């Protein structure tokens, strides 16, 4: 279940299948791994995995304070995108809070390069992304999107972006205990 959180509490996961020390805050310090999925873990070793689609929904809908109650170590795959989470939250409604949001302001260009991969962030008054991917000799191929953020653009153009994986990674994922609900219909 997804429930509104109190102002300034952030995004919190609660593992209801574990009786104590079962709360995990979705903060960068709790990210355990991002190989094959995004996994967060608290100081007691309690974790929740495959949070990336739900976190995309929260970001796309400007949701800051929420409590997610989950009875398993991994979120459902659903259709392999954030769209199902997005639809359900929009249908349920979003509770406005009477506090100003806090933002991180980028004051100068920041770039990180690692082998053939890079990311660059520049100051702007709005979120605009230019994303490209290149998997030669695969059905994915070379693709690029220019995205200017708004809730409408997120719902229509980004929330349906689905997970992809290379066939050689499927067995690795299963052996690591991930993507247990994954199949040809949602990835």
N, C-alpha and C positions, 0 to 999 in steps of 0.2 A: 504494500500500500504506500501511497505517496500522500503526505500530509503537510499542510502549511507549517513553517517553522516560525519561531518568534523572531522579531527584528534582530539583525546582527548575529544570528546563530550560525549562518552558513548552511552548507549542504552536509547532512549527517545521515549515515547509513546505520541501521540498527539490525543486527542479526538476531532474529527472534528465536532461532533454533539453538541459541547459546544463551545460558542463563545469566552469566556475569561477564564484565569487561567486554561487552558485545557492541560497543559504539565505535564507529570509525568515521572521523571527519574527512571530508573530501578536500584535503589541502595538499599542496605539493610535497610537504614533508612526509606524508603518508604514502606516497606512490612507491610501490615495491618493485614493480616491473612494468614495462611496456612492450615486452616481446610477446607477440601473438594476441595480446589484449592489454587493457589497463587494469592493474590490480592495486588496490590500496589496502594497507594493513595498519592496525594500531599497535601500541607498544606491548600488548599482551599476545601478539601473534594472530589475532582474529582478523580475517581479511574478507574482501568481497572483490570479485573479478568481473571483467567485461562490462565496465561501467561507462564506456565511452559514448554509447548511443544515448543513454539517458542524460549524461552530462552535456551532450550536444543539444538536447532538447532544452535543458535548463538554460543554457547560454543563449540559444536562439530565441527563447521566449522571455528572456530577462528575469529569470527566477533565481533569487539569491538565497532564500531561507526556506529550507524544506527538510523534512525527515522522511527517509525511505525505510520502511520495515520490510525485511526480506528474510525468508526462512531457509536460505541455501547460500552456499559460497559463491554463486555466480548468478548474475541477472539473466532473465530469459532472452533468447536470441530474437524472438518474435519474427519479423520479416527480414532481419539482417540490416535494418536501418533504424533511424530515430523516429521515423514517421508514425509508427503505432503509439509510441509514448506521447508524441506531440499531439496526435488526434485525441487521445484519452484525456490529456491535461486540458486541452482547449475545450473539450466537451464538458469537463467537470468545472472549469472556471479557475481563474487565477486571482488570488487575494492580493489587493494592493496594500502596501504598508506606507505609513505616513512619515517616512524618513528618506532623506536624500541618499542616493546610491553613491558608493565610493568607487572611484576609478583610478587606474594607474595611467598616468600621462607619460607618453614617450616624448622625451625632449630632444633626442638626436638619433640619427640613424644607427641601428645595431645590426650587425651581420655575423652569421656563423656559417662556416663552410666545413664540411666533412666529406672527403673524397669527392664524389660527383653530386652530393646533396648540399643544399644551402637553404638558409632562411634569412630574410632581411626584413626589418621592421623600421618604418619611418614615421615621424610625427604626422598626425592627421586629426581632424575633428570628428571623423566617422570611421567605422570599420570597413575597410575595403581589402579584399584578398585577391591576389593573382596566383593561382595554384596550377602547377603542371605536374604531370606524372608520365614516366616513360618506361614501359616494359616491352622492349622490342621482342618480336617473334612470339607474342602472346595475343590473345583476343583483346586484352586491355590496350596494348599499343601505346601511342602517344596522345595524351589528352590534356586540355587546358581549359580553365574556367576563370572568368573575372566575376567576382561576387561582391556586391555592395549590400551591406547588412541592413535589413529591416525584418520585423517579424513576418511580414508577408513574403518577402524573398526567401527567408529561411524555410517557411512552410512549403512554398511552391517549388523552390529550386534546390534546396539542400537537404531537407529532412528525409527525402526518399533515397539519398545516396546510400548504396548498399555495400556491405562488407565484401571484399574479395580476398581470395587466397589462391596461392599456387598449389596445384595438386600434390607437389612434393612436400608441402608444409602440413597437410591435413593429418597425417599420421603423427607428426611431432606434436601437433596441438592436442590430439586425443591422448597421447602418452603423458602429456603434461597436465591432463585433466580439464582442458579447456574445450569449448565448442561442443559440448556434449549434446546440445540441442541443435547443432548446426547440420544442415543438409543442403542438397542441391536447390531447394526452394527458398532458402533464406540467405544464401551466400553465393 
